[in-house]
């Protein structure tokens, strides 16, 4: 298969896993709704922590792709994780 297509699939899986992880964390551990939790996280400066907790699901996707020998898809998940880390760094610094 095309390498760029495999990377794109892995990147998309990484972004989706991060989104699902963040929403799952909010639904399980927050007393508020999704929108209220995001607003409170932004106001209190905890949006980076919220994104980092959501990125835990990327571990499952990454090692799952490695296990089935889809290395380029695993690289795509890694790129999505690095992009999330850069977003967290941006929120922490600015």
N, C-alpha and C positions, 0 to 999 in steps of 0.2 A: 504494500500500500504506500501511497505518497507520504513522505516524511512530514511535510507541512500539514497535511490533513490529520495525521496522527497527533501532532503537537496541538493542533486546534481542538481536537476532540478532548485531549487531556486537559487543556486549558479550560475548556467549557465545563468539564466535569469538576475541576478544581473550584471554579467560581460557584457552580451550583452547590457543591458540597459545603463550601464556606457559608453560603447563604442559608442553606438548610440547617447547618450547625448553629449559626447565630440565632435563627428563628426558634430552633428547638431549645436552646439555652434560655431565651426569653420566655417561651411558653412554660418551661418547667420550673424556672427559678424566680420569675418576676411576678409581683402581685398586680402589676399593671398590664395593659395591652401592649401590642407591639409598637404602635406609634408613640404612646406615652413613654415607654421605656427608652426608645431612641431619642426622644426629646430630652428626657432626664439625663441620659448618658452624654449628650452633646453639651448640655448646660453644666454638668458637673465635671466634664473633661474625661469621661470614662469610655468614650466611643472606641478608642484603641484597644482597651481591654475586652470590650464586647466582641470586636472583630477577631481578636486573638483567640478567644474561647471558641468562636465559630470555626476557626481554621483547624481545630483538632480533627474534624472529619476528613480533612485533606490527607492526614496520615493513613487512614483506612484506604482511601482511593489510591494513594501513592504506592503503598505496599501491595495492594491488590493488583495493580497493573504490573508491578515487578514480579509478583508471583506467577502471573499468567504470561510472562515474558513479552509484555508490551512496553518496552523501554521508552519509546518516543512519547507514548501517552503519559507515562510517569514523569517524563521531562516537562510535559505540558502542565501537569498538576504542580510540579515544582515551580514553574514560572508563575502560575497563579498564586502560589503561596508567597513567593518573593514579592509579587505585586501587592499582596495584602500587607506584607511586612513594611513595604515602602509607604503604603497608605497609613499604617499605624505610626510609623516614624513621623510622617507629616503632621498627623493629629497631635502627637506628643510634643513636637517642636514648635508648631505654630498654633 
